[in-house]
Structures are given as structure tokens and as C-alpha cells.
Amino acid sequence: MSGWQALPDDLPPEVRHFVEQLRRLKDRTGLSLVALGARTAYSKSSWHRYLNATQPPPRQAVAALSRIAGLDGTDAERLAVRWELAVQAWPRPAAVPAPAAGGEGYEDDPTLPWWDEPPPEKGGGMNRLLLSAVLLLLLVLVVGVAGAVISG
């Protein structure tokens, strides 16, 4: 891969393979890191860290790059599986404490760009809206009946 800095020699094979794939996808887009950052919710410096294996990318960043590079469903799914394997094998810096019991690998970035946010869960807000509508209807009925009694 010309133009890329060499990856660390001690990188686990899962991580090396995944980062090399990310680099090929980024090259396939023809975008600079600045342009890639502008087309995704991740900055130029974040992409630099992801593509040089200094930090694992969040799942959403990988999905965004897959979309921009035009990966189809099967290839995008394969890349997602490789991301999971890479994140589990990703070396931790010495200063970062190990995850709590039961957790493995890096936590996925919980933030989503607005276009990737899942639809709101049914229930909470909808119940409140329905209750407000019923109360408003009752109020209109009471005022209507009271008005009819007074004028009648």
C-alpha cells in the first residue's frame, strides 16, 4: 500500500488485516482524510488514528466508510465481522485500564450521526401524546356541554 505509513510490527493479524482493508476502502473512495471527515461524522484526525491502527474505529465509522465506498450487503457484513474480530484483538495502551468483568475489547462509540439514529422506541413519548390528546378532547367536551347548558 503506497502512501501509507507502515503499520506496527507487533500488530495482531486480525487488526492488521482489518486496517489494510479500511485503507483500501478509503483509497477506493478517492477522498482525502479531510473530505472523508466531511462526508462522515468523524474528523480527519479520527480517520488518521483509525487508518494508522492507533485507535479502533467505532462501528458507525466503518459503516459510513462502507457506504461511501459502495460496498454491497455481503461485503459490508464481512467488514463488520472483521471489525468485531479486530476490536477484540486490538492492543490496549498501557495507560488504559482493562474493561470491567464481562466486557471485552473496546466499547463501541455510543454516538451516532443524526442520519444513522434508530427511530425512537414506541411507547414513552407516544403514550404522553395520547394522554394529552384525550385530556384536551375531554376539556373541549366539558366546555361544549357547559356552554349548551348555560345558553339553553
Phi and psi in radians as a Rosetta constraint file:
Dihedral C 1 N 2 CA 2 C 2 CIRCULARHARMONIC -1.314 0.35
Dihedral N 2 CA 2 C 2 N 3 CIRCULARHARMONIC 2.606 0.35
Dihedral C 2 N 3 CA 3 C 3 CIRCULARHARMONIC 1.522 0.35
Dihedral N 3 CA 3 C 3 N 4 CIRCULARHARMONIC -0.202 0.35
Dihedral C 3 N 4 CA 4 C 4 CIRCULARHARMONIC -1.777 0.35
Dihedral N 4 CA 4 C 4 N 5 CIRCULARHARMONIC 2.536 0.35
Dihedral C 4 N 5 CA 5 C 5 CIRCULARHARMONIC -1.254 0.35
Dihedral N 5 CA 5 C 5 N 6 CIRCULARHARMONIC 2.627 0.35
Dihedral C 5 N 6 CA 6 C 6 CIRCULARHARMONIC -1.121 0.35
Dihedral N 6 CA 6 C 6 N 7 CIRCULARHARMONIC 2.474 0.35
Dihedral C 6 N 7 CA 7 C 7 CIRCULARHARMONIC -1.371 0.35
Dihedral N 7 CA 7 C 7 N 8 CIRCULARHARMONIC 2.659 0.35
Dihedral C 7 N 8 CA 8 C 8 CIRCULARHARMONIC -0.993 0.35
Dihedral N 8 CA 8 C 8 N 9 CIRCULARHARMONIC 2.489 0.35
Dihedral C 8 N 9 CA 9 C 9 CIRCULARHARMONIC -1.134 0.35
Dihedral N 9 CA 9 C 9 N 10 CIRCULARHARMONIC -0.561 0.35
Dihedral C 9 N 10 CA 10 C 10 CIRCULARHARMONIC -1.529 0.35
Dihedral N 10 CA 10 C 10 N 11 CIRCULARHARMONIC 0.220 0.35
Dihedral C 10 N 11 CA 11 C 11 CIRCULARHARMONIC -1.214 0.35
Dihedral N 11 CA 11 C 11 N 12 CIRCULARHARMONIC 2.310 0.35
Dihedral C 11 N 12 CA 12 C 12 CIRCULARHARMONIC -1.017 0.35
Dihedral N 12 CA 12 C 12 N 13 CIRCULARHARMONIC 2.574 0.35
Dihedral C 12 N 13 CA 13 C 13 CIRCULARHARMONIC -1.018 0.35
Dihedral N 13 CA 13 C 13 N 14 CIRCULARHARMONIC -0.619 0.35
Dihedral C 13 N 14 CA 14 C 14 CIRCULARHARMONIC -1.098 0.35
Dihedral N 14 CA 14 C 14 N 15 CIRCULARHARMONIC -0.714 0.35
Dihedral C 14 N 15 CA 15 C 15 CIRCULARHARMONIC -1.220 0.35
Dihedral N 15 CA 15 C 15 N 16 CIRCULARHARMONIC -0.811 0.35
Dihedral C 15 N 16 CA 16 C 16 CIRCULARHARMONIC -0.995 0.35
Dihedral N 16 CA 16 C 16 N 17 CIRCULARHARMONIC -0.864 0.35
Dihedral C 16 N 17 CA 17 C 17 CIRCULARHARMONIC -1.068 0.35
Dihedral N 17 CA 17 C 17 N 18 CIRCULARHARMONIC -0.760 0.35
Dihedral C 17 N 18 CA 18 C 18 CIRCULARHARMONIC -1.115 0.35
Dihedral N 18 CA 18 C 18 N 19 CIRCULARHARMONIC -0.825 0.35
Dihedral C 18 N 19 CA 19 C 19 CIRCULARHARMONIC -1.131 0.35
Dihedral N 19 CA 19 C 19 N 20 CIRCULARHARMONIC -0.664 0.35
Dihedral C 19 N 20 CA 20 C 20 CIRCULARHARMONIC -1.091 0.35
Dihedral N 20 CA 20 C 20 N 21 CIRCULARHARMONIC -0.663 0.35
Dihedral C 20 N 21 CA 21 C 21 CIRCULARHARMONIC -1.135 0.35
Dihedral N 21 CA 21 C 21 N 22 CIRCULARHARMONIC -0.757 0.35
Dihedral C 21 N 22 CA 22 C 22 CIRCULARHARMONIC -1.035 0.35
Dihedral N 22 CA 22 C 22 N 23 CIRCULARHARMONIC -0.732 0.35
Dihedral C 22 N 23 CA 23 C 23 CIRCULARHARMONIC -1.093 0.35
Dihedral N 23 CA 23 C 23 N 24 CIRCULARHARMONIC -0.742 0.35
Dihedral C 23 N 24 CA 24 C 24 CIRCULARHARMONIC -1.100 0.35
Dihedral N 24 CA 24 C 24 N 25 CIRCULARHARMONIC -0.725 0.35
Dihedral C 24 N 25 CA 25 C 25 CIRCULARHARMONIC -1.101 0.35
Dihedral N 25 CA 25 C 25 N 26 CIRCULARHARMONIC -0.774 0.35
Dihedral C 25 N 26 CA 26 C 26 CIRCULARHARMONIC -1.077 0.35
Dihedral N 26 CA 26 C 26 N 27 CIRCULARHARMONIC -0.761 0.35
Dihedral C 26 N 27 CA 27 C 27 CIRCULARHARMONIC -1.092 0.35
Dihedral N 27 CA 27 C 27 N 28 CIRCULARHARMONIC -0.666 0.35
Dihedral C 27 N 28 CA 28 C 28 CIRCULARHARMONIC -1.076 0.35
Dihedral N 28 CA 28 C 28 N 29 CIRCULARHARMONIC -0.554 0.35
Dihedral C 28 N 29 CA 29 C 29 CIRCULARHARMONIC -1.262 0.35
Dihedral N 29 CA 29 C 29 N 30 CIRCULARHARMONIC -0.461 0.35
Dihedral C 29 N 30 CA 30 C 30 CIRCULARHARMONIC 1.325 0.35
Dihedral N 30 CA 30 C 30 N 31 CIRCULARHARMONIC 0.144 0.35
Dihedral C 30 N 31 CA 31 C 31 CIRCULARHARMONIC -1.587 0.35
Dihedral N 31 CA 31 C 31 N 32 CIRCULARHARMONIC 2.572 0.35
Dihedral C 31 N 32 CA 32 C 32 CIRCULARHARMONIC -1.327 0.35
Dihedral N 32 CA 32 C 32 N 33 CIRCULARHARMONIC 2.980 0.35
Dihedral C 32 N 33 CA 33 C 33 CIRCULARHARMONIC -1.117 0.35
Dihedral N 33 CA 33 C 33 N 34 CIRCULARHARMONIC -0.609 0.35
Dihedral C 33 N 34 CA 34 C 34 CIRCULARHARMONIC -1.122 0.35
Dihedral N 34 CA 34 C 34 N 35 CIRCULARHARMONIC -0.812 0.35
Dihedral C 34 N 35 CA 35 C 35 CIRCULARHARMONIC -1.169 0.35
Dihedral N 35 CA 35 C 35 N 36 CIRCULARHARMONIC -0.653 0.35
Dihedral C 35 N 36 CA 36 C 36 CIRCULARHARMONIC -1.115 0.35
Dihedral N 36 CA 36 C 36 N 37 CIRCULARHARMONIC -0.730 0.35
Dihedral C 36 N 37 CA 37 C 37 CIRCULARHARMONIC -1.089 0.35
Dihedral N 37 CA 37 C 37 N 38 CIRCULARHARMONIC -0.645 0.35
Dihedral C 37 N 38 CA 38 C 38 CIRCULARHARMONIC -1.229 0.35
Dihedral N 38 CA 38 C 38 N 39 CIRCULARHARMONIC -0.487 0.35
Dihedral C 38 N 39 CA 39 C 39 CIRCULARHARMONIC -1.569 0.35
Dihedral N 39 CA 39 C 39 N 40 CIRCULARHARMONIC -0.140 0.35
Dihedral C 39 N 40 CA 40 C 40 CIRCULARHARMONIC -2.230 0.35
Dihedral N 40 CA 40 C 40 N 41 CIRCULARHARMONIC 3.120 0.35
Dihedral C 40 N 41 CA 41 C 41 CIRCULARHARMONIC -1.582 0.35
Dihedral N 41 CA 41 C 41 N 42 CIRCULARHARMONIC 0.309 0.35
Dihedral C 41 N 42 CA 42 C 42 CIRCULARHARMONIC -2.161 0.35
Dihedral N 42 CA 42 C 42 N 43 CIRCULARHARMONIC 2.406 0.35
Dihedral C 42 N 43 CA 43 C 43 CIRCULARHARMONIC -1.288 0.35
Dihedral N 43 CA 43 C 43 N 44 CIRCULARHARMONIC 2.922 0.35
Dihedral C 43 N 44 CA 44 C 44 CIRCULARHARMONIC -0.997 0.35
Dihedral N 44 CA 44 C 44 N 45 CIRCULARHARMONIC -0.767 0.35
Dihedral C 44 N 45 CA 45 C 45 CIRCULARHARMONIC -1.189 0.35
Dihedral N 45 CA 45 C 45 N 46 CIRCULARHARMONIC -0.589 0.35
Dihedral C 45 N 46 CA 46 C 46 CIRCULARHARMONIC -1.112 0.35
Dihedral N 46 CA 46 C 46 N 47 CIRCULARHARMONIC -0.842 0.35
Dihedral C 46 N 47 CA 47 C 47 CIRCULARHARMONIC -1.060 0.35
Dihedral N 47 CA 47 C 47 N 48 CIRCULARHARMONIC -0.637 0.35
Dihedral C 47 N 48 CA 48 C 48 CIRCULARHARMONIC -1.051 0.35
Dihedral N 48 CA 48 C 48 N 49 CIRCULARHARMONIC -0.778 0.35
Dihedral C 48 N 49 CA 49 C 49 CIRCULARHARMONIC -1.140 0.35
Dihedral N 49 CA 49 C 49 N 50 CIRCULARHARMONIC -0.734 0.35
Dihedral C 49 N 50 CA 50 C 50 CIRCULARHARMONIC -1.137 0.35
Dihedral N 50 CA 50 C 50 N 51 CIRCULARHARMONIC -0.753 0.35
Dihedral C 50 N 51 CA 51 C 51 CIRCULARHARMONIC -1.414 0.35
Dihedral N 51 CA 51 C 51 N 52 CIRCULARHARMONIC -0.135 0.35
Dihedral C 51 N 52 CA 52 C 52 CIRCULARHARMONIC -1.973 0.35
Dihedral N 52 CA 52 C 52 N 53 CIRCULARHARMONIC 0.196 0.35
Dihedral C 52 N 53 CA 53 C 53 CIRCULARHARMONIC 1.107 0.35
Dihedral N 53 CA 53 C 53 N 54 CIRCULARHARMONIC 0.464 0.35
Dihedral C 53 N 54 CA 54 C 54 CIRCULARHARMONIC -1.571 0.35
Dihedral N 54 CA 54 C 54 N 55 CIRCULARHARMONIC -0.269 0.35
Dihedral C 54 N 55 CA 55 C 55 CIRCULARHARMONIC -2.681 0.35
Dihedral N 55 CA 55 C 55 N 56 CIRCULARHARMONIC 2.412 0.35
Dihedral C 55 N 56 CA 56 C 56 CIRCULARHARMONIC -1.268 0.35
Dihedral N 56 CA 56 C 56 N 57 CIRCULARHARMONIC 2.464 0.35
Dihedral C 56 N 57 CA 57 C 57 CIRCULARHARMONIC -1.354 0.35
Dihedral N 57 CA 57 C 57 N 58 CIRCULARHARMONIC 2.616 0.35
Dihedral C 57 N 58 CA 58 C 58 CIRCULARHARMONIC -1.186 0.35
Dihedral N 58 CA 58 C 58 N 59 CIRCULARHARMONIC 2.722 0.35
Dihedral C 58 N 59 CA 59 C 59 CIRCULARHARMONIC -0.949 0.35
Dihedral N 59 CA 59 C 59 N 60 CIRCULARHARMONIC -0.691 0.35
Dihedral C 59 N 60 CA 60 C 60 CIRCULARHARMONIC -1.148 0.35
Dihedral N 60 CA 60 C 60 N 61 CIRCULARHARMONIC -0.567 0.35
Dihedral C 60 N 61 CA 61 C 61 CIRCULARHARMONIC -1.166 0.35
Dihedral N 61 CA 61 C 61 N 62 CIRCULARHARMONIC -0.715 0.35
Dihedral C 61 N 62 CA 62 C 62 CIRCULARHARMONIC -1.132 0.35
Dihedral N 62 CA 62 C 62 N 63 CIRCULARHARMONIC -0.734 0.35
Dihedral C 62 N 63 CA 63 C 63 CIRCULARHARMONIC -1.098 0.35
Dihedral N 63 CA 63 C 63 N 64 CIRCULARHARMONIC -0.704 0.35
Dihedral C 63 N 64 CA 64 C 64 CIRCULARHARMONIC -1.127 0.35
Dihedral N 64 CA 64 C 64 N 65 CIRCULARHARMONIC -0.781 0.35
Dihedral C 64 N 65 CA 65 C 65 CIRCULARHARMONIC -1.114 0.35
Dihedral N 65 CA 65 C 65 N 66 CIRCULARHARMONIC -0.695 0.35
Dihedral C 65 N 66 CA 66 C 66 CIRCULARHARMONIC -1.023 0.35
Dihedral N 66 CA 66 C 66 N 67 CIRCULARHARMONIC -0.790 0.35
Dihedral C 66 N 67 CA 67 C 67 CIRCULARHARMONIC -1.079 0.35
Dihedral N 67 CA 67 C 67 N 68 CIRCULARHARMONIC -0.841 0.35
Dihedral C 67 N 68 CA 68 C 68 CIRCULARHARMONIC -1.112 0.35
Dihedral N 68 CA 68 C 68 N 69 CIRCULARHARMONIC -0.646 0.35
Dihedral C 68 N 69 CA 69 C 69 CIRCULARHARMONIC -1.376 0.35
Dihedral N 69 CA 69 C 69 N 70 CIRCULARHARMONIC -0.125 0.35
Dihedral C 69 N 70 CA 70 C 70 CIRCULARHARMONIC 1.355 0.35
Dihedral N 70 CA 70 C 70 N 71 CIRCULARHARMONIC 0.510 0.35
Dihedral C 70 N 71 CA 71 C 71 CIRCULARHARMONIC -1.186 0.35
Dihedral N 71 CA 71 C 71 N 72 CIRCULARHARMONIC 2.436 0.35
Dihedral C 71 N 72 CA 72 C 72 CIRCULARHARMONIC -1.457 0.35
Dihedral N 72 CA 72 C 72 N 73 CIRCULARHARMONIC 3.102 0.35
Dihedral C 72 N 73 CA 73 C 73 CIRCULARHARMONIC -0.940 0.35
Dihedral N 73 CA 73 C 73 N 74 CIRCULARHARMONIC -0.857 0.35
Dihedral C 73 N 74 CA 74 C 74 CIRCULARHARMONIC -1.151 0.35
Dihedral N 74 CA 74 C 74 N 75 CIRCULARHARMONIC -0.807 0.35
Dihedral C 74 N 75 CA 75 C 75 CIRCULARHARMONIC -1.154 0.35
Dihedral N 75 CA 75 C 75 N 76 CIRCULARHARMONIC -0.643 0.35
Dihedral C 75 N 76 CA 76 C 76 CIRCULARHARMONIC -1.148 0.35
Dihedral N 76 CA 76 C 76 N 77 CIRCULARHARMONIC -0.678 0.35
Dihedral C 76 N 77 CA 77 C 77 CIRCULARHARMONIC -1.134 0.35
Dihedral N 77 CA 77 C 77 N 78 CIRCULARHARMONIC -0.726 0.35
Dihedral C 77 N 78 CA 78 C 78 CIRCULARHARMONIC -1.068 0.35
Dihedral N 78 CA 78 C 78 N 79 CIRCULARHARMONIC -0.744 0.35
Dihedral C 78 N 79 CA 79 C 79 CIRCULARHARMONIC -1.111 0.35
Dihedral N 79 CA 79 C 79 N 80 CIRCULARHARMONIC -0.663 0.35
Dihedral C 79 N 80 CA 80 C 80 CIRCULARHARMONIC -1.121 0.35
Dihedral N 80 CA 80 C 80 N 81 CIRCULARHARMONIC -0.671 0.35
Dihedral C 80 N 81 CA 81 C 81 CIRCULARHARMONIC -1.163 0.35
Dihedral N 81 CA 81 C 81 N 82 CIRCULARHARMONIC -0.736 0.35
Dihedral C 81 N 82 CA 82 C 82 CIRCULARHARMONIC -1.123 0.35
Dihedral N 82 CA 82 C 82 N 83 CIRCULARHARMONIC -0.598 0.35
Dihedral C 82 N 83 CA 83 C 83 CIRCULARHARMONIC -1.074 0.35
Dihedral N 83 CA 83 C 83 N 84 CIRCULARHARMONIC -0.805 0.35
Dihedral C 83 N 84 CA 84 C 84 CIRCULARHARMONIC -1.047 0.35
Dihedral N 84 CA 84 C 84 N 85 CIRCULARHARMONIC -0.776 0.35
Dihedral C 84 N 85 CA 85 C 85 CIRCULARHARMONIC -1.122 0.35
Dihedral N 85 CA 85 C 85 N 86 CIRCULARHARMONIC -0.733 0.35
Dihedral C 85 N 86 CA 86 C 86 CIRCULARHARMONIC -1.145 0.35
Dihedral N 86 CA 86 C 86 N 87 CIRCULARHARMONIC -0.756 0.35
Dihedral C 86 N 87 CA 87 C 87 CIRCULARHARMONIC -1.105 0.35
Dihedral N 87 CA 87 C 87 N 88 CIRCULARHARMONIC -0.661 0.35
Dihedral C 87 N 88 CA 88 C 88 CIRCULARHARMONIC -1.144 0.35
Dihedral N 88 CA 88 C 88 N 89 CIRCULARHARMONIC -0.590 0.35
Dihedral C 88 N 89 CA 89 C 89 CIRCULARHARMONIC -1.621 0.35
Dihedral N 89 CA 89 C 89 N 90 CIRCULARHARMONIC -0.128 0.35
Dihedral C 89 N 90 CA 90 C 90 CIRCULARHARMONIC -1.049 0.35
Dihedral N 90 CA 90 C 90 N 91 CIRCULARHARMONIC 2.252 0.35
Dihedral C 90 N 91 CA 91 C 91 CIRCULARHARMONIC -1.206 0.35
Dihedral N 91 CA 91 C 91 N 92 CIRCULARHARMONIC 2.410 0.35
Dihedral C 91 N 92 CA 92 C 92 CIRCULARHARMONIC -1.597 0.35
Dihedral N 92 CA 92 C 92 N 93 CIRCULARHARMONIC 2.392 0.35
Dihedral C 92 N 93 CA 93 C 93 CIRCULARHARMONIC -1.091 0.35
Dihedral N 93 CA 93 C 93 N 94 CIRCULARHARMONIC 2.613 0.35
Dihedral C 93 N 94 CA 94 C 94 CIRCULARHARMONIC -1.052 0.35
Dihedral N 94 CA 94 C 94 N 95 CIRCULARHARMONIC -0.543 0.35
Dihedral C 94 N 95 CA 95 C 95 CIRCULARHARMONIC -1.340 0.35
Dihedral N 95 CA 95 C 95 N 96 CIRCULARHARMONIC -0.264 0.35
Dihedral C 95 N 96 CA 96 C 96 CIRCULARHARMONIC -1.588 0.35
Dihedral N 96 CA 96 C 96 N 97 CIRCULARHARMONIC 2.141 0.35
Dihedral C 96 N 97 CA 97 C 97 CIRCULARHARMONIC -1.171 0.35
Dihedral N 97 CA 97 C 97 N 98 CIRCULARHARMONIC 2.679 0.35
Dihedral C 97 N 98 CA 98 C 98 CIRCULARHARMONIC -1.149 0.35
Dihedral N 98 CA 98 C 98 N 99 CIRCULARHARMONIC 2.659 0.35
Dihedral C 98 N 99 CA 99 C 99 CIRCULARHARMONIC -1.148 0.35
Dihedral N 99 CA 99 C 99 N 100 CIRCULARHARMONIC 2.764 0.35
Dihedral C 99 N 100 CA 100 C 100 CIRCULARHARMONIC -1.101 0.35
Dihedral N 100 CA 100 C 100 N 101 CIRCULARHARMONIC 2.854 0.35
Dihedral C 100 N 101 CA 101 C 101 CIRCULARHARMONIC -0.926 0.35
Dihedral N 101 CA 101 C 101 N 102 CIRCULARHARMONIC 2.371 0.35
Dihedral C 101 N 102 CA 102 C 102 CIRCULARHARMONIC 1.633 0.35
Dihedral N 102 CA 102 C 102 N 103 CIRCULARHARMONIC -0.317 0.35
Dihedral C 102 N 103 CA 103 C 103 CIRCULARHARMONIC -1.772 0.35
Dihedral N 103 CA 103 C 103 N 104 CIRCULARHARMONIC 2.460 0.35
Dihedral C 103 N 104 CA 104 C 104 CIRCULARHARMONIC -2.257 0.35
Dihedral N 104 CA 104 C 104 N 105 CIRCULARHARMONIC 2.623 0.35
Dihedral C 104 N 105 CA 105 C 105 CIRCULARHARMONIC 1.160 0.35
Dihedral N 105 CA 105 C 105 N 106 CIRCULARHARMONIC -2.904 0.35
Dihedral C 105 N 106 CA 106 C 106 CIRCULARHARMONIC -1.477 0.35
Dihedral N 106 CA 106 C 106 N 107 CIRCULARHARMONIC 2.609 0.35
Dihedral C 106 N 107 CA 107 C 107 CIRCULARHARMONIC -1.256 0.35
Dihedral N 107 CA 107 C 107 N 108 CIRCULARHARMONIC 2.433 0.35
Dihedral C 107 N 108 CA 108 C 108 CIRCULARHARMONIC -1.223 0.35
Dihedral N 108 CA 108 C 108 N 109 CIRCULARHARMONIC 2.534 0.35
Dihedral C 108 N 109 CA 109 C 109 CIRCULARHARMONIC -1.121 0.35
Dihedral N 109 CA 109 C 109 N 110 CIRCULARHARMONIC 2.071 0.35
Dihedral C 109 N 110 CA 110 C 110 CIRCULARHARMONIC -1.319 0.35
Dihedral N 110 CA 110 C 110 N 111 CIRCULARHARMONIC -0.190 0.35
Dihedral C 110 N 111 CA 111 C 111 CIRCULARHARMONIC -1.490 0.35
Dihedral N 111 CA 111 C 111 N 112 CIRCULARHARMONIC 2.474 0.35
Dihedral C 111 N 112 CA 112 C 112 CIRCULARHARMONIC -2.163 0.35
Dihedral N 112 CA 112 C 112 N 113 CIRCULARHARMONIC 2.497 0.35
Dihedral C 112 N 113 CA 113 C 113 CIRCULARHARMONIC -1.114 0.35
Dihedral N 113 CA 113 C 113 N 114 CIRCULARHARMONIC 2.681 0.35
Dihedral C 113 N 114 CA 114 C 114 CIRCULARHARMONIC -0.983 0.35
Dihedral N 114 CA 114 C 114 N 115 CIRCULARHARMONIC -0.538 0.35
Dihedral C 114 N 115 CA 115 C 115 CIRCULARHARMONIC -1.359 0.35
Dihedral N 115 CA 115 C 115 N 116 CIRCULARHARMONIC -0.221 0.35
Dihedral C 115 N 116 CA 116 C 116 CIRCULARHARMONIC -1.809 0.35
Dihedral N 116 CA 116 C 116 N 117 CIRCULARHARMONIC -0.034 0.35
Dihedral C 116 N 117 CA 117 C 117 CIRCULARHARMONIC -1.156 0.35
Dihedral N 117 CA 117 C 117 N 118 CIRCULARHARMONIC 2.359 0.35
Dihedral C 117 N 118 CA 118 C 118 CIRCULARHARMONIC -1.206 0.35
Dihedral N 118 CA 118 C 118 N 119 CIRCULARHARMONIC 2.713 0.35
Dihedral C 118 N 119 CA 119 C 119 CIRCULARHARMONIC -1.071 0.35
Dihedral N 119 CA 119 C 119 N 120 CIRCULARHARMONIC 2.630 0.35
Dihedral C 119 N 120 CA 120 C 120 CIRCULARHARMONIC -1.056 0.35
Dihedral N 120 CA 120 C 120 N 121 CIRCULARHARMONIC 2.577 0.35
Dihedral C 120 N 121 CA 121 C 121 CIRCULARHARMONIC -1.171 0.35
Dihedral N 121 CA 121 C 121 N 122 CIRCULARHARMONIC 2.493 0.35
Dihedral C 121 N 122 CA 122 C 122 CIRCULARHARMONIC -1.250 0.35
Dihedral N 122 CA 122 C 122 N 123 CIRCULARHARMONIC 2.549 0.35
Dihedral C 122 N 123 CA 123 C 123 CIRCULARHARMONIC 2.156 0.35
Dihedral N 123 CA 123 C 123 N 124 CIRCULARHARMONIC -1.604 0.35
Dihedral C 123 N 124 CA 124 C 124 CIRCULARHARMONIC -0.718 0.35
Dihedral N 124 CA 124 C 124 N 125 CIRCULARHARMONIC -1.177 0.35
Dihedral C 124 N 125 CA 125 C 125 CIRCULARHARMONIC -1.211 0.35
Dihedral N 125 CA 125 C 125 N 126 CIRCULARHARMONIC -0.607 0.35
Dihedral C 125 N 126 CA 126 C 126 CIRCULARHARMONIC -1.182 0.35
Dihedral N 126 CA 126 C 126 N 127 CIRCULARHARMONIC -0.694 0.35
Dihedral C 126 N 127 CA 127 C 127 CIRCULARHARMONIC -1.083 0.35
Dihedral N 127 CA 127 C 127 N 128 CIRCULARHARMONIC -0.723 0.35
Dihedral C 127 N 128 CA 128 C 128 CIRCULARHARMONIC -1.151 0.35
Dihedral N 128 CA 128 C 128 N 129 CIRCULARHARMONIC -0.702 0.35
Dihedral C 128 N 129 CA 129 C 129 CIRCULARHARMONIC -1.126 0.35
Dihedral N 129 CA 129 C 129 N 130 CIRCULARHARMONIC -0.758 0.35
Dihedral C 129 N 130 CA 130 C 130 CIRCULARHARMONIC -1.101 0.35
Dihedral N 130 CA 130 C 130 N 131 CIRCULARHARMONIC -0.759 0.35
Dihedral C 130 N 131 CA 131 C 131 CIRCULARHARMONIC -1.076 0.35
Dihedral N 131 CA 131 C 131 N 132 CIRCULARHARMONIC -0.742 0.35
Dihedral C 131 N 132 CA 132 C 132 CIRCULARHARMONIC -1.093 0.35
Dihedral N 132 CA 132 C 132 N 133 CIRCULARHARMONIC -0.720 0.35
Dihedral C 132 N 133 CA 133 C 133 CIRCULARHARMONIC -1.128 0.35
Dihedral N 133 CA 133 C 133 N 134 CIRCULARHARMONIC -0.730 0.35
Dihedral C 133 N 134 CA 134 C 134 CIRCULARHARMONIC -1.138 0.35
Dihedral N 134 CA 134 C 134 N 135 CIRCULARHARMONIC -0.759 0.35
Dihedral C 134 N 135 CA 135 C 135 CIRCULARHARMONIC -1.109 0.35
Dihedral N 135 CA 135 C 135 N 136 CIRCULARHARMONIC -0.701 0.35
Dihedral C 135 N 136 CA 136 C 136 CIRCULARHARMONIC -1.126 0.35
Dihedral N 136 CA 136 C 136 N 137 CIRCULARHARMONIC -0.714 0.35
Dihedral C 136 N 137 CA 137 C 137 CIRCULARHARMONIC -1.084 0.35
Dihedral N 137 CA 137 C 137 N 138 CIRCULARHARMONIC -0.775 0.35
Dihedral C 137 N 138 CA 138 C 138 CIRCULARHARMONIC -1.068 0.35
Dihedral N 138 CA 138 C 138 N 139 CIRCULARHARMONIC -0.730 0.35
Dihedral C 138 N 139 CA 139 C 139 CIRCULARHARMONIC -1.077 0.35
Dihedral N 139 CA 139 C 139 N 140 CIRCULARHARMONIC -0.764 0.35
Dihedral C 139 N 140 CA 140 C 140 CIRCULARHARMONIC -1.093 0.35
Dihedral N 140 CA 140 C 140 N 141 CIRCULARHARMONIC -0.726 0.35
Dihedral C 140 N 141 CA 141 C 141 CIRCULARHARMONIC -1.114 0.35
Dihedral N 141 CA 141 C 141 N 142 CIRCULARHARMONIC -0.774 0.35
Dihedral C 141 N 142 CA 142 C 142 CIRCULARHARMONIC -1.082 0.35
Dihedral N 142 CA 142 C 142 N 143 CIRCULARHARMONIC -0.787 0.35
Dihedral C 142 N 143 CA 143 C 143 CIRCULARHARMONIC -1.133 0.35
Dihedral N 143 CA 143 C 143 N 144 CIRCULARHARMONIC -0.689 0.35
Dihedral C 143 N 144 CA 144 C 144 CIRCULARHARMONIC -1.121 0.35
Dihedral N 144 CA 144 C 144 N 145 CIRCULARHARMONIC -0.780 0.35
Dihedral C 144 N 145 CA 145 C 145 CIRCULARHARMONIC -1.145 0.35
Dihedral N 145 CA 145 C 145 N 146 CIRCULARHARMONIC -0.767 0.35
Dihedral C 145 N 146 CA 146 C 146 CIRCULARHARMONIC -1.069 0.35
Dihedral N 146 CA 146 C 146 N 147 CIRCULARHARMONIC -0.720 0.35
Dihedral C 146 N 147 CA 147 C 147 CIRCULARHARMONIC -1.128 0.35
Dihedral N 147 CA 147 C 147 N 148 CIRCULARHARMONIC -0.684 0.35
Dihedral C 147 N 148 CA 148 C 148 CIRCULARHARMONIC -1.185 0.35
Dihedral N 148 CA 148 C 148 N 149 CIRCULARHARMONIC -0.693 0.35
Dihedral C 148 N 149 CA 149 C 149 CIRCULARHARMONIC -1.158 0.35
Dihedral N 149 CA 149 C 149 N 150 CIRCULARHARMONIC -0.769 0.35
Dihedral C 149 N 150 CA 150 C 150 CIRCULARHARMONIC -1.177 0.35
Dihedral N 150 CA 150 C 150 N 151 CIRCULARHARMONIC -0.709 0.35
Dihedral C 150 N 151 CA 151 C 151 CIRCULARHARMONIC -1.439 0.35
Dihedral N 151 CA 151 C 151 N 152 CIRCULARHARMONIC -0.244 0.35
